[in-house]
Amino acid sequence: MLNFTRMLRWSIPVVCTLFFTATSFAQQMPTVAFTGPILRAPLEIPRGTCLVDLHQLEAGNTYSVIASGAAEGQKVTLELSDPAGPAQRMRDRKNTLVFTTTDQHKTIRVFSETPENATTLPIFLSIKCEAARRTTAGWKNLPKKHRHPTLASTLG
């Protein structure tokens, strides 16, 4: 009985320390700032499911998002979805998502699967504002620095 009590007294602090250490190193939610009509953001996402925050969107605009592997020869299956409910896809491809925003930020879910032994995967998230591409005048009135795809990504 004495050994059990001693073991219990030492194991509780060790288990609590390991739990809080593991949760403090948890993966942060990637954040992408939309800076023009087209954006290609490089991200390092955990294998499985994660959420990605898209910021600086214009309310009422329609956006299309495409996820693709970033490494040459990378074998990865990517699927995008909207945590808020069903979403529209481009040509029924699972790695695409089309949505209309109601405010300046949107959270999307990214599911990744790979036969490789990796805990994180490099991907590209390509985002396009459909309204800016439809109107030639709207495209020409954009500053030159926003007419070409740009790279912007941070961990939030």
C-alpha positions in Angstrom: 0.0 0.0 0.0 2.9 2.4 0.8 4.4 1.8 -2.7 1.1 2.6 -4.4 0.7 5.8 -2.4 4.2 6.9 -3.2 3.8 6.0 -6.9 0.5 8.0 -7.0 2.0 11.0 -5.3 4.8 11.2 -8.0 2.8 10.2 -11.0 0.1 12.9 -10.8 2.6 15.9 -11.1 4.4 14.1 -13.9 1.2 13.4 -15.9 0.0 17.0 -15.4 3.3 18.4 -16.5 3.4 16.2 -19.7 -0.2 17.2 -20.5 0.4 20.9 -20.2 3.7 20.7 -22.1 2.1 18.9 -24.9 -0.8 21.3 -25.2 1.5 24.4 -25.1 3.3 23.1 -28.2 0.1 22.4 -30.0 -0.2 23.5 -33.7 -1.4 27.1 -34.1 -4.1 27.9 -36.6 -2.5 29.1 -39.9 -3.7 32.6 -41.0 -3.7 33.9 -44.5 -4.0 37.7 -45.2 -5.7 38.3 -48.6 -3.7 41.1 -50.2 -5.0 41.2 -53.8 -7.4 39.7 -56.3 -5.2 36.5 -56.5 -3.1 35.1 -53.7 -0.9 31.9 -53.5 0.0 31.3 -49.8 2.5 28.6 -48.8 1.5 26.8 -45.6 2.8 24.1 -43.4 -0.2 22.2 -42.1 -0.4 19.2 -39.7 -1.4 15.8 -41.2 -5.1 15.2 -40.8 -7.6 18.0 -40.2 -6.8 21.6 -39.5 -8.5 25.0 -39.7 -7.1 27.9 -41.7 -8.2 31.5 -41.1 -8.6 33.8 -44.2 -8.4 37.5 -43.4 -8.8 40.9 -45.2 -11.6 39.6 -47.4 -14.3 42.0 -48.7 -17.9 41.2 -47.5 -20.2 40.2 -50.2 -17.5 39.0 -52.7 -17.3 35.4 -54.0 -13.9 33.7 -53.5 -12.5 30.4 -54.9 -9.8 28.5 -53.0 -7.7 25.6 -54.3 -5.3 23.5 -52.2 -2.4 21.7 -53.8 0.8 20.1 -52.7 3.9 22.3 -52.5 6.7 19.8 -52.9 7.7 18.2 -56.1 6.6 14.6 -56.3 4.5 15.0 -53.1 1.7 12.4 -52.8 -1.0 14.1 -50.9 -4.8 14.1 -51.0 -6.3 17.5 -49.9 -10.0 18.2 -49.2 -11.4 21.7 -48.4 -14.7 22.2 -46.5 -16.6 24.9 -44.8 -17.0 24.3 -41.0 -20.2 26.4 -41.1 -22.0 24.0 -43.4 -22.2 22.6 -47.0 -20.0 24.4 -49.6 -19.9 24.7 -53.3 -17.0 23.1 -55.2 -15.4 23.9 -58.6 -16.2 21.1 -61.0 -16.8 18.7 -58.0 -13.1 18.7 -57.1 -12.6 18.0 -53.3 -9.5 20.3 -53.1 -11.6 23.3 -54.1 -14.0 25.5 -52.3 -16.2 28.5 -53.5 -17.9 30.8 -51.0 -19.4 34.2 -50.6 -18.3 36.1 -47.5 -20.5 37.9 -45.1 -17.6 39.6 -43.3 -13.9 40.2 -43.7 -12.8 36.8 -42.4 -13.6 33.2 -43.2 -12.4 29.9 -41.6 -12.0 26.9 -43.8 -11.2 23.3 -42.9 -8.3 21.5 -44.7 -8.1 17.7 -44.5 -4.8 16.2 -45.7 -3.9 12.5 -46.2 -0.6 11.1 -47.4 1.1 7.7 -47.6 4.4 9.3 -46.5 5.5 9.3 -42.9 5.2 13.0 -42.2 3.6 14.9 -39.4 3.3 18.2 -41.3 2.8 18.8 -45.0 3.8 21.8 -47.2 0.9 23.0 -49.3 -0.2 26.0 -51.4 -3.5 27.6 -50.8 -4.5 29.6 -53.9 -7.3 32.2 -53.4 -9.0 34.2 -56.1 -11.6 37.0 -55.8 -14.2 36.1 -58.5 -15.6 39.7 -58.6 -12.3 41.3 -59.5 -11.7 38.8 -62.3 -15.2 39.2 -63.9 -14.9 43.0 -64.5 -12.0 44.0 -66.7 -12.4 47.6 -65.4 -12.1 46.3 -61.8 -9.0 44.4 -62.7 -7.3 47.3 -64.5 -8.1 49.8 -61.6 -6.2 47.7 -59.1 -2.7 48.9 -58.2 0.0 47.1 -60.3 1.3 45.4 -57.2 -2.0 43.6 -56.8 -2.4 42.4 -60.4 -0.1 39.5 -60.0 -0.2 36.6 -57.5 1.6 37.4 -54.2 2.8 35.2 -51.4 1.6 36.1 -47.8 1.2 33.8 -44.9 1.6 33.9 -41.1 1.0 31.7 -38.2 -1.7 33.2 -36.0 
